[in-house]
Amino acid sequence: LALAFCLTMMPMAAMAEEAGGGNVSAAGGEQDHVHAVAAQTADDGTTSGAETAGGEDGNGSENCTHAQVTQNADNHNYYCKQCSEQMFVQVETKTADSTTTSYGTDLIAAMGAAADGTKITLLADINNTSKYAILTGDGKTVTLDLHGHTINGGWIRVGIDRNGDNYNYTSSILKVVGNGSFKMDGEISVGYSATLDLSGWGGGENDTIDVVSLRESGQTVNLESTLLVGENMKGTIKHLFFDKWPSSGTRSKLNGGTYAQISVAQTDSEPFGRLLAPGYAFQYTDEAHKGEFVEYTKTETSPSNTIFNVKVVKCPHTKVEK
């Protein structure tokens, strides 16, 4: 499955640089305290995060708090002033009274340790090949700002935590903002109680997400993943995959976005219009049919329940049937 997203890049000029030897908020946010996130990643991809030991004069990166960072004028990367290690994430955690800003080298650790309200900003491209970055926890909302960067390889799991052969599903919410891409050997998997919010993602057709997979529980009281896109989502999802046709409710009804492929695993054939929010329509983007609208009642059997090269637009109501 392949699917693509788009994110809006924050200009480097807007990022704060070090002045007078003080602490720097690499992504331009305010900060009150600074500490570092340490990675503890198990073989199955589960991750726990913790604060690193050490102080201002830690001699090795394993003991360094990464309390001060600076931007290299030549390559624009961010480095710890104490241990010189490159920083890949900035983590802002808000409380009622202050915002704590930390820096780290590991996206997996940052997502695993993120509390409700945390914002994680990428400071460089991420190599996530064959790894799992997991956000889990009921009622937790975390923002991931791609900040013009790409996550390469691996899987992102939202509201899906694995312990051996057992899966735990939670109502986590991941909000992706800014421009950037997910170029993955896996997918972004959204658990049946979780939400993926892409309404603030993307800066153009070059921002892509390879695969987004939406789940449903199949239980008596059926639960479904929620996907939020909106008219301002400017990226392309290469493959949007549904376990089953979404319910008649409003969850995961599309009201924006561009898609190279949308498919539904369920064998029952349904009109593609069931995927749309009221007042919206699919419009073809390929050269052969560019500008044409997809019939609301259109179904497809070869390949089954799959549609290619479409974007979601407000319906012009040019064809009315009695």
C-alpha positions in Angstrom: 0.0 0.0 0.0 1.3 3.4 -0.8 0.1 6.7 0.4 1.4 10.3 0.5 1.1 13.4 2.7 2.2 16.9 2.4 3.4 19.3 5.1 4.2 23.1 5.2 7.9 23.9 5.8 8.8 26.4 8.4 11.6 28.6 7.0 15.0 28.2 8.7 15.2 32.0 9.0 12.3 31.8 11.5 14.2 29.4 13.7 15.9 31.0 16.7 19.7 30.8 16.8 22.0 31.1 19.8 22.7 34.5 21.2 25.3 35.3 23.9 25.8 31.7 24.9 22.2 31.2 26.1 19.9 28.3 25.5 18.3 28.1 22.1 14.8 27.0 21.2 15.6 25.5 17.8 12.1 25.7 16.4 11.5 29.2 17.6 9.3 28.3 20.6 9.7 29.7 24.1 11.3 27.7 26.9 11.6 27.7 30.6 13.6 24.6 31.4 15.7 22.2 29.2 16.4 18.5 29.5 17.1 15.6 27.2 15.1 12.6 26.1 16.9 9.2 26.2 15.8 6.3 24.0 15.1 2.8 25.3 13.8 0.8 22.3 12.8 -2.9 22.5 13.1 -5.4 19.6 9.4 -5.2 18.8 9.5 -1.5 18.3 8.0 -0.4 21.7 9.8 2.5 23.3 10.0 4.2 26.6 11.6 7.5 27.2 13.5 8.9 30.2 15.5 11.9 31.2 19.2 11.5 30.7 21.7 11.6 33.6 24.5 14.0 33.6 25.0 17.8 33.8 26.4 20.8 32.0 29.9 19.2 31.8 28.9 15.6 30.7 31.8 14.2 28.7 29.9 11.7 26.6 26.6 11.9 24.7 25.2 9.1 26.8 25.6 11.4 29.9 24.8 14.7 28.3 21.6 16.6 29.0 21.9 18.4 25.6 20.9 21.5 27.4 22.2 24.0 24.8 22.1 23.6 21.1 23.4 25.7 18.2 22.8 25.7 14.5 25.7 25.1 12.1 25.8 27.9 9.5 27.0 25.6 6.7 24.7 22.6 6.9 21.9 24.2 9.0 21.8 21.1 11.3 21.6 21.5 15.1 24.2 20.3 17.5 24.6 20.0 21.2 27.1 22.6 22.5 28.4 20.2 25.2 28.8 16.9 23.4 28.6 18.0 19.7 26.1 15.3 18.9 23.5 16.2 16.2 20.0 16.9 17.5 17.1 15.5 15.5 14.0 16.5 17.6 12.9 19.4 19.7 10.2 18.5 22.3 8.0 21.1 23.9 5.9 20.0 26.9 3.4 22.4 28.3 2.1 22.6 31.8 -0.2 25.0 33.5 2.6 27.3 34.4 5.4 26.8 31.9 6.8 25.1 28.8 9.7 22.7 29.1 11.8 22.4 26.0 14.2 19.5 25.4 16.3 18.2 22.6 17.1 14.6 21.6 18.5 12.3 18.9 15.6 9.8 18.7 12.0 10.3 17.4 10.9 6.9 18.7 11.9 7.9 22.3 10.3 11.3 22.0 7.0 9.9 20.9 7.1 7.1 23.5 7.7 9.6 26.3 5.3 12.3 25.0 2.6 13.6 27.4 -0.7 15.1 26.5 -0.1 18.5 24.8 3.4 17.8 23.7 4.8 19.2 20.4 7.6 17.4 18.7 9.5 19.3 16.0 11.9 17.6 13.6 15.3 19.3 13.3 16.5 17.0 10.5 15.4 14.1 8.3 14.8 10.9 10.3 16.0 7.4 9.4 13.3 5.2 10.8 14.0 2.1 8.6 12.5 -1.1 10.1 11.5 0.7 13.3 8.2 1.6 15.0 7.5 5.0 16.3 4.5 4.6 18.6 2.1 7.1 20.2 -0.3 5.5 22.7 -2.3 6.6 25.7 -6.0 7.4 26.1 -7.0 11.0 25.8 -3.5 12.1 24.7 -3.0 14.6 21.9 0.5 15.1 20.5 1.6 17.4 17.6 4.3 16.3 15.2 5.7 19.3 13.2 7.7 17.9 10.2 9.3 21.3 9.8 10.3 20.6 6.2 11.8 17.3 6.9 11.2 13.6 5.9 10.7 10.5 8.0 12.3 7.7 6.0 11.3 4.1 6.4 9.6 2.2 9.2 6.1 2.5 10.7 4.2 5.1 12.7 1.5 3.6 15.0 -1.2 5.9 16.5 -3.1 4.4 19.4 -1.7 0.9 18.8 0.7 -0.6 21.4 2.1 -4.1 21.1 3.2 -6.4 23.9 4.3 -9.6 22.4 1.3 -11.1 20.5 -1.2 -8.8 22.3 -2.3 -5.4 21.0 -3.6 -2.5 23.1 -5.7 0.1 21.4 -6.0 3.6 22.9 -7.7 6.9 21.9 -4.5 8.7 21.1 -4.5 11.7 18.7 -1.6 12.6 16.4 -1.7 16.0 14.7 0.8 16.3 11.8 1.6 19.9 10.8 4.0 21.7 8.6 5.5 20.6 5.3 7.4 17.4 4.9 7.0 13.7 3.9 6.7 10.2 5.2 8.6 7.9 2.8 8.1 4.5 4.4 8.6 0.8 4.0 5.7 0.4 6.3 2.7 2.7 7.0 1.0 5.1 9.3 -1.4 2.7 11.2 -4.3 4.3 13.1 -5.9 2.2 15.8 -9.7 1.8 15.9 -10.0 4.2 18.8 -7.4 6.7 17.6 -7.3 9.8 15.4 -4.8 11.0 12.7 -5.3 14.7 12.1 -3.7 15.9 8.8 -5.7 19.1 8.5 -2.6 21.2 9.1 -0.2 19.1 7.0 1.4 19.9 3.7 2.9 22.6 1.5 2.4 21.2 -2.0 2.4 18.2 -4.3 5.9 17.3 -3.3 4.8 16.5 0.3 3.7 12.9 0.4 2.7 10.1 2.7 3.2 6.6 1.3 0.5 4.7 3.2 -2.2 5.5 5.8 -4.1 2.5 7.1 -7.4 3.0 9.0 -8.7 0.2 11.2 -12.0 -0.9 12.6 -12.6 -3.2 15.6 -15.1 -5.6 14.1 -16.8 -5.9 17.6 -20.5 -5.7 18.4 -20.0 -2.0 19.3 -17.9 -1.2 16.2 -15.1 1.4 16.6 -13.4 3.0 13.7 -10.2 5.0 13.1 -10.7 8.7 12.6 -8.9 10.6 9.8 -9.2 14.4 9.7 -8.0 16.0 6.5 -9.8 19.2 5.6 -9.6 21.6 2.7 -6.2 23.0 3.8 -4.4 19.6 3.6 -1.9 20.3 0.8 0.0 17.0 0.5 -0.7 13.8 -1.3 -1.5 10.5 0.3 -0.2 7.8 -2.1 -2.4 5.0 -0.6 -5.3 5.5 1.8 -6.5 2.1 3.0 -9.7 1.3 4.9 -10.3 -2.1 6.6 -13.9 -1.7 5.8 -16.3 0.9 4.4 -16.7 3.6 7.0 -20.0 3.8 8.9 -22.8 6.3 8.1 -21.4 8.6 10.7 -19.0 11.5 10.2 -15.7 9.7 11.2 -13.1 9.6 8.4 -15.4 11.3 5.8 -13.1 13.0 3.4 -13.4 16.8 2.8 -10.1 17.5 1.2 -6.8 16.0 0.1 -5.2 14.4 -2.9 -4.9 10.6 -3.2 -3.0 8.4 -5.7 -5.0 5.4 -4.6 -7.8 4.7 -2.2 -8.8 1.1 -1.4 -11.2 -0.7 0.9 -10.4 -4.3 1.9 -14.1 -5.3 2.5 -15.3 -7.5 -0.4 -18.8 -5.8 -0.5 -18.9 -3.3 -3.3 -20.1 0.2 -2.2 -20.3 3.6 -4.0 -17.1 5.6 -3.5 -19.3 8.5 -2.5 -19.7 6.8 0.9 -16.1 8.0 1.7 -17.0 11.7 1.2 -18.3 14.3 3.6 -21.6 15.9 2.6 -21.1 18.5 -0.2 -17.8 17.1 -1.5 -16.9 15.2 -4.6 -14.0 13.2 -6.1 -12.3 14.8 -9.1 -9.7 13.0 -11.2 -6.1 14.3 -11.3 -4.6 12.0 -14.0 -4.1 13.4 -17.5 -6.6 11.1 -19.2 -9.5 12.3 -17.0 -8.2 15.5 -15.5 -11.0 17.8 -14.4 -13.7 15.1 -14.7 -15.7 14.3 -11.6 -16.3 10.8 -10.3 -19.9 9.7 -10.2 -21.0 9.6 -6.6 -22.5 6.2 -7.2 -19.4 4.8 -8.9 -18.3 1.3 -7.8 -15.2 -0.7 -8.9 -14.6 -4.4 -9.1 -11.2 -4.6 -10.9 -9.3 -4.1 -8.8 -12.1 -4.4 -6.2 -13.1 -1.3 -4.3 -10.1 0.8 -5.5 -10.0 4.2 -7.1 -6.9 6.0 -8.5 -5.7 9.6 -8.9 -8.4 11.7 -7.3 -8.7 14.8 -5.1 -11.5 15.9 -2.9 -13.2 19.2 -3.8 -16.4 21.0 -3.0 -19.1 19.6 -5.3 -20.1 22.1 -8.0 -23.6 20.5 -8.3 -23.4 20.6 -12.1 -25.4 17.4 -12.5 -28.7 17.1 -10.8 -30.9 14.0 -11.0 -34.6 14.0 -10.2 
